[in-house]
Amino acid sequence: MAAGEQELRDGICNYVLSIGHDQALEKYRVVSSKPYLIALSLKTIQGILTKGQPMNIDCFNLALRKVAYEDLQRFKRRGRMVSMHYMDLKSCDACQLGKGHKFRTEIDVLQIAKLVFIPCAKRAKFFLIVLDLKSKTVSILDPYPNYYGLDNYKHRLQRISDVLMLVMHVAYPIWNENVFTWNCRIPDYTRSNIDGEASSYYVLFFMCAWDGKGLLSPVCTDAYELRKELLIHLLADKGDEFESCSPEELRRYLRRYVEMKCCKI
């Protein structure tokens, strides 16, 4: 990252941290209404820069929504079909991945769309399950190290397989695949040996950088840098789909940062 870009980004983060008036922190917010309402106050976004604090779920979902929006615009500009589908943490809830078998209720299959990137969260620790429907493979990208290998994910993979079967019977009746039997791998280089509170930031990074075979960018070793990137990503305007209400001085800094990034593309 160029020095000017780094300095401007750090300046934006320092400015956000300097806002200490509770009324101002609650007044300014980022709002997205489609497909469901998410409204983040500046106070919530400010919390991204608090080390040791897990990511707010709405922050994660809105950041992922912006990633999907940017991908859609890029595919449209290039005249290409959309080939990547993102599920937010509502899909995790809809699939009831965090519930034991006896606590699950009947699934409403109309809630679930195509599954490719499936983020999972449990006790503030995040990991990512990626289904490749073409090659029939499952990749598990987990930044938080564990010592149980695939056994640690079996019950979630079985649940995903069951739910996907229900969904595909509606969308594609001849579907007859059992995801649980697909080839499954855990890439070693995604493991960053970080604390659980930062795992959500790495999962967002994986969702942006994974191309189905590997990561297009090296894994960042500084989780706080990922926190800064997310804060600016949430605050920066992204067309009419996202409404950002923030102080004029902050918007001016953000415009300069976005312009600087665009000049490099």
Secondary structure, DSSP 8 states (H G I E B T S, - for coil): --HHHHHHHHHHHHHHHH---HHHHHH-EEEE-SSS-EEEEHHHHHGGGSTT----HHHHHHHHHHHHHHHHHHHHHTT------B--HHHHHHTTTTS-GGG-----GGG----SEEEEEETTEEEEEEEETTTTEEEEE-SS--SSGGGGGHHHHHHHHHHHHHHHHHH-TT----GGGSEEE--GGG-----GGGHHHHHHHHHHHB-SSSBSS---S-HHHHHHHHHHHHHS--GGG-EEE--HHHHHHHHHHHHHHHHT-
